[in-house]
């Protein structure tokens, strides 16, 4: 760390320079164009002054630095980009802005550009509906079979239970088969939508974003508000 040269420091340096010896390292600070002195040099100056007889006033480091403000290093100037790299930087900046815009629009609309979140939510709701429908259907068919299989003498006998179980299991097999068929169709639909989005034929938002990126790159890009 360096400190600004005050009249007190300059006077002390001139006094120490008269001794010679170790004071030679203070020669750069004794020049008229010198503007600062390091803390190490101040400590050396303090030691040299304390060795003099008679001892002069203001020989300690804190006394010598009284009124001397620290000198902060100058802030380096920002280097201008190379002229040949300027167009490339503009294109990269435009592409980055386009990505940020696409992410922002995706958050606003609540889904990704390819509609994957919509597909997942639709699949989740569909599974919940199928599960509830399966439970209701199996319970209903068991009740129907139990009632149909009962007799006047044994309305809740083994025959009623057997009929109820047969209809319940048959209903479960039918529902599972329908679920497999529906899941296969949904998976095929999701794959087609993902391929369309990858080829640029997806949602309107995806097409707008792709056209926006292409136009920014063609024009070299600029700041958008």
N, C-alpha and C positions, 0 to 999 in steps of 0.2 A: 504494500500500500504506500502511496506517495501523498505528501502533504505540500500545500502551496508554500512557497518561500515568503516569509514575512521579514520585515526589517530586523527583527530580533535574530532570526535564523541567519540572515546574511551577515550581520555583524559578528555573530558567533563563529561562522565559517571563516570569515576573514581573520579573526583572531587566532583560530586554530591553525590556519594555513601558514602563519608565521613560524610555527614550530618545526614544520617539515615532518619527516618520518611517516607515521601512519596517516597523517592528515592529507597525504597526496591523493588518496582515493576520493577526497572531497572536492578535487579540482573541477569536475564537471558541474558541481553545484555552485561553484564560485563564479561561473561565467555570467556575464550580464544578461544573456538570453535564456538562462536557466529559469524554469518556472516551478520546479518541484524538487523534493528531496524524499528519499525513501526512509522508512522507519529504521532500517539497519544503519543508515548513515547518521540519523539523528542519535541513535544510541552510541555510535562511535564518537560523534561530536561531543556528546555529554561526557563520555569517559575522558577524552582529551582535555576538556575544560576543567574537569575535577582534578586532573593531575597537575594543573598549573599552580604556582605559588607566586603571589597570593591568589587564592581562588576567586575568579570573577563571579558576579551575580548571575542568576538564572543558568545554572549548570545542569539541572536535572531534566529528564526527558519531558515530563509534563510541563515544566516551565518553558522549555524551548518551543514546545508545540502550542503554547497559548496563542490563540487567534489564528492558527494555521488550519485551514479547512482541508479535509481529505479531497483528493482529486480522483474522481471516478473515471474509469477508462471510457474513451469515446465510443459511442455506439457505431458499430460498423455499418457502412452504407449498404443498402440492399442492391445486389448486383442485378442489372437488367438482363433478361434472358437473351440468348443469342438470336439475332434476327432470323436465322434459318429455322430455329426451333419454335418461333412464335406461332405459325399456323398450326403446327402439331399440338402445341399446348392448348390452343383455342379449341381444336377438335376434341381433345381429351376432356377439357373442361365442359364442353357441350354434352359429351356422352355422360359424364358424371352427373350433370344437372338433369339429364333425361332419366337416368336411373333413379335419382332422388324423386323426381316428379312421378315416375311410375310407381315407386314404393308408396308415396303419399296418396296417390289416387287409389291404389289397392287398399290402403287402410281406410280411406273414406268410404269406399263401396263395400268394405267388409269381406272381401274375398280376394284371392290371388287372381292373376290374369288368366290362368288356365281353368279357373272354376273348380279347382280341386277341393276347396273348402266346402263349396256347395254340394259337391258329390258326396263328401264325407258326411255332412249333416243330413243329406237326403237318405244315405245308407243307414245312418244311425236311427233316424225316425222310422224308416221302413222296418228295421230289425225289431224295434220296440213294438210296432204295430203287429208284426207277424207273431212275436212271442205272445202278446196279449190275445190275439185272435186264436192261436193254437190252444191256449189254456181254456178259453171260453168254448171253443168248438169241442174239445175233448170232454169237458164237463157236461156240455149239453147232450152230446151223443151218448155218454155213459148214462145220463138220466133217462134218455129215450129208450136205450136198450134195457135198462133195469126195469122200467115200467112195462115195456113190451114183453119181457121174458118172465115176468111174475105171473103167478096163477092165483086163483081165488083162495086156495088152501095155503099157499106159501108165496105171498106177494114179495117178500124179501129173501127168498131162498137162494140156493146155489144156482138155479137156472137164471134167475134175474141178474145175479152178479155176473154170471158167465156172458149173458147177452150184452150187458153194459160194458164189460171189458173188451169184447170183440169189436163193438162199435167204436169204443174209445181208441183202441190200437189202430183200427182201420182209418179213423179220422187222422191220427197222428201221421201215418204213412202218407196219406194224401197231402197233408199240409207240408210235410218235409219235401216231398217231390215238387210241389209248387214253389217252395222256397228255393230249391236248387235251381229250378228253371229261371226264376226271377233274378237270382243272384248272378247267373251266367249272363243274362241279358244286360244287367246293370254294369257288370265288369266290361263287357264288350262296348257298351255305350261310353263308359269312362275312358277306355283306351282310344276310341275314335275321337273323342273330344280332346284328349291330350295330344294326339297326333295332329289334329287340326290346328291347335294352338301353337305347336312347334313349327308348323309350316306357315304360320301367319294367317290362318283362316279361322281363328277362334272368335272370341267375343269382339264386339265393337270397340271396347276399351283397349283390348290388346292391339287391334289394328291401328287405332289412333296413336297409341304409344309408339308402335314401330314406325309409323309414318313421321311422327314428331322427331324421333332419333335420326331417321334418315335425312330429314330436311335440315336439322341442326348441323349434321356432319357435312352435307353438301355446301351449305352457306358459310362454313367456317365457324359458326357459333358466336354467340354474343350473350351478354347477361340478359336474363329474362326476369320480369318482375312478378 
